[in-house]
Structure formats: C-alpha cells, structure tokens
Amino acid sequence: MKKHPEKIGFNLQNIRTEQFAILEENYTPEKAINLSTTVAFKINIENRQIGVFAKFEFVQVKKIFLKIELSCHFELNKPSWDSLKNDQKTKLQVPKDFLAHLLIITVGTTRGVLFAKTENTPYHQFIIPSLDIQDIANEDAIFDLIDSDTNEAD
C-alpha cells in the first residue's frame, strides 16, 4: 500500500447545484419520510480536480418529493496531486480520510443550499441530518489516469 502524504494542499474551486426539485404532489404531511443518500467522487485530470457529488432525495411511499444534488470541485496543488499517483503514473489513489474531509465540506454546503432554497416554504423543515462520513468514505478511492472514459473511482 502506498504511503499517503501528511498534508494535501487544495482549494475549493466551484460549487454547482446539479439538481433541485420540489414535487409538491408527492408530499403528504402525515406520511412517513425516508431519505436516500448517494455520493460519488470523480476527477478532472487536466485541472487536477476532485469532484464530490452528494445527492439527497426525501421520499414518501416510494415517490420523491424533495431532491437536491450538489457538487463541490476541489483543485489539488501540483505536488499534492503528484504525490497521490502510483509509481507508474497510471492511477491516482486518494486517501479515505481526505475524501471524508471533502465530503464533509460538500454535505455541509448541500445542507446550506437546501436551507436557502426552501426558506419560507413548508419544506424548510427538511434538513439533511448528520451523516457518518467515515462509514461512507471508508476506503481509498483509486482513479485511472489513462484509458478511462469516466474518471470515477473504482
């Protein structure tokens, strides 16, 4: 296993609301609510970026009534990016603790965007709860740096 750098230098470069929807016809105040959470990590090799995508869907009776997907794009400085490459320079191995840190930033940002978009509506009561980030980002992500169509983590 590759030894990870002690510190990874990065900057938050961009925040995007990928999806947002309130489907009023699917919401009934008296019914139980479930929350579906999806997370994805992607890279942009040219810009040395890691994109963290967090999607939350509030669901009743298998129908989504509130959905938000947000992405945060983090640029790594060149020495940090290069330190995550394998010896053959064909893979990028991102430590799970660093992924967890980026995910915490992304989930918190998503929580704030959801609050802002639902403020002064009946949907402001739906808040993204605290998540066990260590359970979600529980292993290093390995990305292909060559011959890859998607640049998503393996």
C-alpha positions as CSV (number, residue, x, y, z in Angstrom):
1,M,0.0,0.0,0.0
2,K,1.3,3.4,-0.9
3,K,2.2,5.8,1.9
4,H,-0.1,8.9,1.8
5,P,1.2,12.4,2.1
6,E,0.7,14.0,5.5
7,K,-0.9,17.1,4.1
8,I,-2.8,17.6,0.8
9,G,-3.0,21.1,-0.5
10,F,-6.3,22.0,-2.1
11,N,-8.7,24.8,-2.8
12,L,-12.5,24.8,-3.3
13,Q,-12.8,25.9,-6.9
14,N,-16.5,25.6,-7.7
15,I,-19.9,24.7,-6.3
16,R,-22.7,23.6,-8.5
17,T,-26.4,22.8,-7.9
18,E,-26.7,19.8,-10.2
19,Q,-30.4,19.1,-9.4
20,F,-33.1,20.7,-7.3
21,A,-36.8,19.9,-7.3
22,I,-39.8,20.2,-5.0
23,L,-42.6,17.8,-6.2
24,E,-45.5,19.1,-4.1
25,E,-47.9,16.5,-5.5
26,N,-45.8,13.7,-3.9
27,Y,-45.8,15.1,-0.4
28,T,-48.4,14.4,2.3
29,P,-47.7,15.8,5.8
30,E,-48.9,12.7,7.7
31,K,-46.9,10.1,6.0
32,A,-43.5,8.6,6.9
33,I,-40.5,10.1,5.2
34,N,-37.3,8.3,4.1
35,L,-34.1,9.9,3.0
36,S,-32.0,8.4,0.2
37,T,-28.3,9.5,0.0
38,T,-25.9,9.0,-2.9
39,V,-22.3,10.0,-3.1
40,A,-19.9,9.9,-6.0
41,F,-16.3,11.0,-6.4
42,K,-14.9,12.0,-9.9
43,I,-11.7,13.6,-11.1
44,N,-10.7,16.0,-13.8
45,I,-7.2,15.1,-14.7
46,E,-6.4,18.3,-16.7
47,N,-7.3,20.6,-13.9
48,R,-6.1,18.3,-11.0
49,Q,-9.6,18.4,-9.5
50,I,-11.6,16.0,-7.4
51,G,-15.4,16.5,-7.7
52,V,-17.6,15.4,-4.9
53,F,-21.3,14.8,-5.8
54,A,-23.9,14.5,-3.0
55,K,-27.5,13.7,-3.8
56,F,-30.3,13.6,-1.2
57,E,-33.9,12.6,-2.0
58,F,-36.7,12.9,0.5
59,V,-39.2,10.2,-0.3
60,Q,-42.7,9.2,0.8
61,V,-44.4,6.0,-0.5
62,K,-41.6,5.5,-3.0
63,K,-42.1,8.9,-4.5
64,I,-39.6,11.7,-4.3
65,F,-41.0,15.0,-3.1
66,L,-37.7,16.9,-2.5
67,K,-34.4,16.4,-4.2
68,I,-31.1,18.1,-4.2
69,E,-27.8,17.2,-5.8
70,L,-24.8,19.4,-5.3
71,S,-21.2,19.1,-6.4
72,C,-18.1,20.7,-5.0
73,H,-14.9,20.8,-7.1
74,F,-11.6,20.9,-5.3
75,E,-8.3,21.7,-7.1
76,L,-5.2,20.0,-5.6
77,N,-1.9,21.7,-5.9
78,K,0.6,20.0,-8.2
79,P,2.9,18.5,-5.6
80,S,-0.1,17.0,-3.7
81,W,-1.7,15.7,-6.9
82,D,1.6,14.1,-8.0
83,S,2.1,12.5,-4.6
84,L,-1.1,10.6,-5.0
85,K,0.0,9.0,-8.3
86,N,1.3,5.4,-8.3
87,D,4.9,4.8,-9.4
88,Q,3.7,4.1,-13.0
89,K,1.7,7.3,-13.0
90,T,-1.4,5.4,-14.2
91,K,-3.6,5.6,-11.1
92,L,-4.4,8.2,-8.5
93,Q,-5.0,6.9,-5.0
94,V,-6.9,9.4,-2.8
95,P,-6.8,8.6,0.9
96,K,-10.1,7.9,2.6
97,D,-9.5,10.5,5.3
98,F,-9.1,13.2,2.7
99,L,-12.2,12.0,0.8
100,A,-14.1,12.2,4.1
101,H,-12.9,15.8,4.6
102,L,-14.0,16.8,1.2
103,L,-17.4,15.0,1.7
104,I,-17.9,16.9,5.0
105,I,-17.5,20.2,3.1
106,T,-19.8,19.0,0.3
107,V,-22.6,17.8,2.6
108,G,-22.4,20.9,4.7
109,T,-22.6,23.1,1.6
110,T,-25.6,21.0,0.3
111,R,-27.3,21.4,3.7
112,G,-26.9,25.2,3.4
113,V,-28.1,25.4,-0.2
114,L,-31.2,23.2,0.7
115,F,-32.0,25.6,3.6
116,A,-31.7,28.7,1.3
117,K,-33.8,27.2,-1.4
118,T,-36.6,26.0,0.9
119,E,-36.6,29.0,3.3
120,N,-40.1,30.5,3.8
121,T,-41.7,27.3,2.3
122,P,-43.3,24.3,4.0
123,Y,-40.2,22.3,3.0
124,H,-37.8,24.3,5.2
125,Q,-38.4,21.6,7.9
126,F,-36.5,19.0,5.9
127,I,-32.9,19.3,6.9
128,I,-30.1,16.9,5.8
129,P,-29.1,15.1,9.0
130,S,-25.7,14.4,10.3
131,L,-24.1,11.5,8.5
132,D,-21.5,9.0,9.5
133,I,-19.0,10.2,6.9
134,Q,-16.4,7.6,7.9
135,D,-18.9,5.0,7.0
136,I,-19.4,6.5,3.5
137,A,-15.8,7.3,2.7
138,N,-14.5,4.0,4.2
139,E,-11.7,3.2,1.7
140,D,-9.2,5.0,-0.5
141,A,-10.5,5.9,-4.0
142,I,-8.5,4.8,-6.9
143,F,-8.9,6.6,-10.2
144,D,-7.5,5.6,-13.6
145,L,-5.3,8.3,-15.1
146,I,-5.1,6.7,-18.6
147,D,-7.5,4.9,-20.8
148,S,-10.5,5.9,-18.7
149,D,-13.8,7.0,-20.1
150,T,-15.5,8.1,-16.8
151,N,-12.8,9.1,-14.3
152,E,-15.0,7.8,-11.5
153,A,-13.5,6.0,-8.5
154,D,-13.1,2.2,-8.7
